[in-house]
């Protein structure tokens, strides 16, 4: 696994789909440039509330503010992923959207969750796979997308590209 250092700023007028696809592609290219014969996967996930992209919180106060906005409402989770092999000339970029609805949690519950430290490095300030899952009333779409990598769609693309085989 290699980390890709890319500018994760949203460009003016950039849609959530375009944003996650751009970042996924840029991350994959950065790593692939050092490993041109390897199959490289780049990905990025954002939470979108009423058209606004919510990234990772900058601190605990920001995390609490994000969560307070999400409670009792539905939002979208977008993940873009890129599969790239420069040596083979293979590349795909794809995005997946999942709708998530939060319960109407009390501020004290949100504050306790923030105090756990879990939301500080998560888009939208929550992790569905951890304690943050207790805030989720329902999802419509891919659970693994909300975790951060839509596995069914990724495997589909890896099979199509010949990066993996079905057996």
PERAJO-V976340 format. One record per helix or strand. SS is the DSSP state (2 for helix, 1 for strand). FROM is the first residue (numbers start at 1). LEN is the number of residues. Records with the same first field share a line. If there is no record, write none. Layout:
# PERAJO-V976340
SS: FROM-LEN ; FROM-LEN
This chain:
# PERAJO-V976340
2: 16-19 ; 60-11 ; 107-9 ; 118-4 ; 131-5 ; 143-5 ; 151-11
1: 40-10 ; 52-3 ; 56-1 ; 74-12 ; 90-13 ; 123-1 ; 136-5
